[in-house]
Each structure stands twice: as C-alpha cells, then as structure tokens.
Amino acid sequence: MRLGVLDIGSNTVHLLLVDAYPGARPVPYASHKRPLSLVRYLNEYGAITEEGQNELISFISEAAEFASSHRVEDFMAFCTSAIRESSNGHAVLERVKHETGVTLMELSGEEEAGMTFYSVRRWFGWSSESILNLDMGGGSLELALGTDEFPQVAFSVPLGAGRLTREWLPNDLPGIKEVRELRNYVRDVLTDPTTELRQYGKPTPHHGCRPEHRGALRQTRAAPRCAEDLDQSPDRHELGRTRRTAGRLGDPRAAAAGRRDRGPRGHERAEAENRAHLPLGPA
C-alpha cells in the first residue's frame, strides 16, 4: 500500500510517500516539499494573511495532485503550531478543505510531542528503556519522556528556532545583551517542564530531532556539560567565538544575509529541486 503524509510545519510543507505493508519496514518512495514560513504571513492580529493562505492552498493542491499521480491509496495531512496558534486557524482549515478537498488534522502541542515520541520509540525499540525526546521546529519545541510506547509526560513550549530568531535576534549579528535576554527567557520558559521531567529520573538515550537541542538537554541535565558551559563568562566566550567565526568567513553580516536570503521565502534552488518530482525508488 502506498501512503502519503503531508506535514504543514512552520517553515516547510512536506509531502512524503512511502510503501508500507503489515509487518514490513516502510520504504520511502517519493518526497515533495517547499519552504513556506507561514509565521511570516501573520498580520498584527496574529492571523494568516490572504497571501499566506493562497501560498498554502497552492502547495496543498500541488501535493494532492502529486500524490494522486503516484497512485497513493491513503492520504493523511497534519498541521502544527503555525496554524494552531494563528487567530484565524479554524477559518484557514475550512478554506483549505473547501478549495482543495484535503482535510488538515490540527495537532495540539502535546499530541505533536506524543507522535514524535512514538516514532522515536519505534526506531530505538524497547531496549532503550526511558527516552527523552526533544523536537525543535520553527514555531515550538516539544519535549516528551517515557518508558512506554507513548510518553508519560509531554510538553509543547513556544521555543521554535524561527520564532526565537524572529522575536529575539532580529539582527544578523546579535549583541551580548540580546543573547543574554534570550537565554534568560528560554530558561524561564523551561523551568516548569524541566522540573517535572526530572521527577521521572534520568533517561537512557537522549534523542533530539534537531542539532540545536544540546542547550535544552543541558536544561534537563540530560547531557554532560562541556568546557564552554563551565566558562564563568559565557558572554565573553560567545563574543570571542563570534569574532573568530567572522575572521574565517570574512564579512559575517554578508554571510548571514546570504543565509537569510535562502530562508523560508527564498530557497529558489530547493524549490527547483523539489519541483523535479523525482521518485526515490521504483514504482
């Protein structure tokens, strides 16, 4: 059976097709995605603008046609924090269903954390015992811990990479004060979740779905502290690291601007590659 799963994230919309049969390992068949930062289309009232809705509907229609052309038998579509937290999220879901025929299932933060945890449990198996899973997206950070198939405790907090960058680090080279304020904010937000997570003991593996998770792992005392964490002057350390990086890269502002130009509203190369619709395996 060929399955299609559409994931509407905060920075990317992604369709994955897999061939799956009872008792067999699911095999990826084809992938189609597009960078789309819905949070950039929020107006001052927290609603997704007409332009943002049109972009979303355009891709969903494209994804549905792509799935149909590859003989998908079952199709599921999920949306997460970008639509969940928008003030007109329900109206957007209704419009998507009316214009594309696709029903987007809106996941709560805890449901999103639980589904990601379930995937990690299936991957690592029962021998991994207690798992701590961190999933940092563009708009939110999900934390889940447990010894069973689904987590015993799960949280979703507004600490997505895109959100933090947009709201706390607007400049290409953030200053020491900005970094300090962001660090304090992250610690404050994680205080209650990490306090409860510690009550369940130390997990066996510590799995993060993004490379940015070391800091969050340190908050839960699940990762060893490295030399830079023991520095009594972390701000001076980060400033020195920034300067050394700048020396290697030349003009850091130009480099950062280049990276941002290839951000969620750019990525021309990525779009061109994805529009090629190249299958990952034989039909």
Steps between C-alpha positions, in 0.01 A plus 500: 500500500632844412440759770531878480565719804484878471660702780422873519776640719596854595780526244441218253211308348604144422331207329655155544385189314588159639425140407383324817361155568404323826813361665737663249730797527350809331706596195511866388383534141494873425525833675372843408542811714518876485639757744199696626527705816140554600603703804635763263148545367348588837349848529493718810199305629673164475295391198639336186466751217328441167839468333610235747177305457537508123855366525385222732205402281719505190742248648230276647331481161836423344570234764160335451556483124851362557364229730226407256742475206711254704201280584478574872234285666479675837572868564541674836569870562607664825559858609688617806582822684490747209128445441420384852609831652365734232186692591320392181628142497152343492394715204821408316430128552147542367623688194766236429239224516257693277754590230721190495287220645779425750413487870785622718510340843606757757731351762526649846848557639474193723372285213788615283748413776335161549511408131866592470576299814314202356716512187818514706383207716430292190846584368700429817285213628424387854864444593547877514282506814428861603519747210520877513408647161532864400357624172582860410300637211465848363228610741515271800710255699347169604636301795388147581627233737391148583566127513195386302384530142360845571654752740418526867538876482501736202533876457490753219661839561540805270873452446517425129819602322324731254285660768795572730709642217218722378394628842833518686784514249388732219855605411737288292761527777314498834658695781598369841194657661265336250660159552484539879134602492413208273688255722312625806168475318568141390594404856182657637277320248670165566487527879168321554542232229853408606400487866237240419726309260763459771243326721506203260871439540781503248405363157707233327562658157457871444358551154459839339341537158711807419867581564401807703383289794817483709401814689156361584658172607723691740191664645368154593847383612484226239820596320849544642621855540793576275788738556320799354211449743739519793627838385404751769470767232290340225425830338868577450550148369220539245631839395845349442351212305300745286813701423700190408221387271484845344872486430464169318195600297598853407201732532264316738211734432517422130520129573206516739300705254574240234373226726183691574446568132484124460251486787137392504392751234796433274659164433468526125741212457308282744174577327649414162627169631170415667297592194692237307279239679768234481390171661728344755450147373328287239127501473 
